[in-house]
Amino acid sequence: MDSSIVGLVIHLIFLAIGVYLYLFSRGLVQAGTPETRARAESFRQENATWMRYLGLALAAVMLLNLLFDVQALFA
């Protein structure tokens, strides 16, 4: 497998992590069981600010990396 495709896949995975982190910090993603949901909500309320910023930053950087990877594939 070509290294540029491996990089593209890795950047896609990190983009998904950034989007998930942002959505979790906003409260749009919930866990399965009620006990897990309560613990996750408690954690989210305590750490929402830095998770929101980290998720946005990670998603933005990975989106730019994806654009550069796609540009390199077609060049």
Backbone as CSV, one residue per row, in Angstrom:
resi,resn,N_x,N_y,N_z,CA_x,CA_y,CA_z,C_x,C_y,C_z
1,MET,0.844,-1.172,0.000,0.000,0.000,0.000,0.892,1.239,0.000
2,ASP,0.528,2.205,-0.760,1.313,3.424,-0.890,1.274,4.219,0.414
3,SER,2.378,4.876,0.738,2.452,5.607,2.007,1.506,6.801,2.035
4,SER,1.204,7.397,0.884,0.275,8.527,0.890,-1.147,8.077,1.207
5,ILE,-1.511,6.863,0.817,-2.836,6.341,1.144,-2.905,5.995,2.631
6,VAL,-1.819,5.466,3.183,-1.776,5.185,4.616,-1.918,6.481,5.401
7,GLY,-1.229,7.523,4.976,-1.360,8.828,5.624,-2.770,9.377,5.529
8,LEU,-3.405,9.183,4.391,-4.783,9.626,4.193,-5.727,8.924,5.165
9,VAL,-5.543,7.626,5.329,-6.387,6.861,6.249,-6.157,7.309,7.694
10,ILE,-4.912,7.517,8.066,-4.600,7.977,9.422,-5.208,9.350,9.675
11,HIS,-5.124,10.238,8.698,-5.721,11.567,8.870,-7.240,11.488,8.954
12,LEU,-7.845,10.564,8.225,-9.291,10.360,8.330,-9.686,9.880,9.724
13,ILE,-8.892,8.981,10.276,-9.180,8.470,11.621,-9.079,9.599,12.643
14,PHE,-8.032,10.413,12.558,-7.884,11.517,13.503,-8.946,12.596,13.294
15,LEU,-9.400,12.789,12.073,-10.511,13.710,11.823,-11.771,13.199,12.505
16,ALA,-12.025,11.912,12.397,-13.196,11.328,13.053,-13.097,11.454,14.568
17,ILE,-11.905,11.281,15.123,-11.710,11.445,16.564,-11.997,12.886,16.979
18,GLY,-11.510,13.853,16.196,-11.759,15.257,16.503,-13.234,15.610,16.442
19,VAL,-13.927,15.115,15.427,-15.366,15.382,15.303,-16.123,14.724,16.453
20,TYR,-15.767,13.492,16.801,-16.420,12.805,17.913,-16.188,13.547,19.221
21,LEU,-14.965,14.003,19.462,-14.649,14.733,20.683,-15.456,16.020,20.774
22,TYR,-15.577,16.721,19.661,-16.374,17.949,19.653,-17.849,17.644,19.918
23,LEU,-18.384,16.643,19.248,-19.793,16.296,19.444,-20.058,15.804,20.869
24,PHE,-19.123,15.061,21.440,-19.264,14.611,22.820,-19.246,15.790,23.775
25,SER,-18.367,16.750,23.535,-18.285,17.905,24.432,-19.534,18.767,24.355
26,ARG,-20.229,18.742,23.243,-21.489,19.479,23.093,-22.682,18.704,23.650
27,GLY,-22.502,17.427,23.970,-23.568,16.609,24.524,-24.432,15.945,23.479
28,LEU,-23.970,15.883,22.247,-24.752,15.288,21.169,-24.532,13.786,21.018
29,VAL,-23.505,13.251,21.679,-23.208,11.819,21.647,-23.410,11.289,23.061
30,GLN,-24.151,10.193,23.197,-24.413,9.630,24.511,-23.972,8.176,24.559
31,ALA,-23.647,7.718,25.778,-23.207,6.345,25.986,-24.406,5.414,26.094
32,GLY,-24.152,4.130,26.254,-25.198,3.122,26.218,-26.034,2.981,27.478
33,THR,-25.452,2.467,28.554,-26.229,2.180,29.759,-26.438,3.447,30.581
34,PRO,-27.465,3.465,31.423,-27.710,4.661,32.251,-26.554,5.006,33.194
35,GLU,-25.868,3.992,33.747,-24.719,4.263,34.624,-23.591,4.918,33.845
36,THR,-23.285,4.369,32.681,-22.230,4.924,31.844,-22.605,6.311,31.369
37,ARG,-23.863,6.501,31.036,-24.341,7.801,30.583,-24.194,8.853,31.671
38,ALA,-24.479,8.489,32.920,-24.355,9.437,34.033,-22.895,9.806,34.276
39,ARG,-22.000,8.816,34.222,-20.570,9.118,34.412,-20.031,9.967,33.270
40,ALA,-20.432,9.649,32.052,-19.967,10.414,30.896,-20.494,11.845,30.949
41,GLU,-21.722,12.031,31.377,-22.295,13.372,31.481,-21.577,14.190,32.546
42,SER,-21.236,13.547,33.657,-20.480,14.231,34.707,-19.109,14.661,34.194
43,PHE,-18.435,13.754,33.504,-17.121,14.076,32.928,-17.243,15.177,31.891
44,ARG,-18.264,15.110,31.064,-18.458,16.105,30.012,-18.693,17.492,30.596
45,GLN,-19.489,17.583,31.629,-19.771,18.884,32.222,-18.536,19.501,32.860
46,GLU,-17.671,18.678,33.430,-16.451,19.193,34.058,-15.403,19.611,33.037
47,ASN,-15.373,18.975,31.866,-14.283,19.171,30.910,-14.736,19.639,29.536
48,ALA,-15.928,20.183,29.435,-16.496,20.511,28.126,-15.695,21.576,27.382
49,THR,-15.174,22.559,28.088,-14.506,23.679,27.412,-13.255,23.225,26.675
50,TRP,-12.347,22.568,27.383,-11.111,22.175,26.712,-11.355,21.085,25.681
51,MET,-12.346,20.204,25.898,-12.640,19.176,24.894,-13.205,19.800,23.620
52,ARG,-14.005,20.841,23.772,-14.568,21.510,22.599,-13.458,22.148,21.771
53,TYR,-12.548,22.864,22.433,-11.438,23.493,21.719,-10.510,22.462,21.089
54,LEU,-10.207,21.403,21.826,-9.332,20.363,21.301,-9.969,19.654,20.112
55,GLY,-11.256,19.369,20.196,-11.948,18.713,19.090,-11.973,19.571,17.847
56,LEU,-12.256,20.864,18.013,-12.262,21.771,16.857,-10.878,21.911,16.241
57,ALA,-9.869,22.054,17.088,-8.495,22.203,16.578,-8.046,20.940,15.849
58,LEU,-8.300,19.788,16.443,-7.893,18.535,15.813,-8.611,18.320,14.489
59,ALA,-9.904,18.602,14.462,-10.663,18.435,13.223,-10.183,19.409,12.148
60,ALA,-9.882,20.647,12.524,-9.423,21.634,11.540,-8.066,21.248,10.952
61,VAL,-7.144,20.854,11.810,-5.809,20.478,11.333,-5.888,19.230,10.454
62,MET,-6.662,18.258,10.848,-6.778,17.031,10.062,-7.498,17.271,8.739
63,LEU,-8.454,18.190,8.721,-9.111,18.518,7.464,-8.124,19.148,6.484
64,LEU,-7.281,20.045,6.981,-6.247,20.619,6.113,-5.272,19.546,5.636
65,ASN,-4.872,18.653,6.530,-3.978,17.566,6.130,-4.626,16.674,5.075
66,LEU,-5.917,16.404,5.221,-6.618,15.610,4.215,-6.629,16.313,2.862
67,LEU,-6.875,17.612,2.874,-6.861,18.346,1.610,-5.505,18.287,0.939
68,PHE,-4.444,18.434,1.736,-3.097,18.352,1.173,-2.775,16.934,0.683
69,ASP,-3.251,15.925,1.388,-3.023,14.546,0.953,-3.728,14.251,-0.361
70,VAL,-4.970,14.702,-0.479,-5.729,14.474,-1.719,-5.078,15.236,-2.877
71,GLN,-4.612,16.448,-2.598,-3.934,17.240,-3.618,-2.656,16.517,-4.068
72,ALA,-1.923,15.931,-3.135,-0.696,15.210,-3.478,-1.001,13.935,-4.273
73,LEU,-2.129,13.290,-3.983,-2.478,12.081,-4.724,-2.778,12.386,-6.197
74,PHE,-3.403,13.514,-6.443,-3.782,13.858,-7.808,-2.710,14.643,-8.553
75,ALA,-1.661,15.038,-7.875,-0.585,15.801,-8.528,0.422,14.877,-9.180
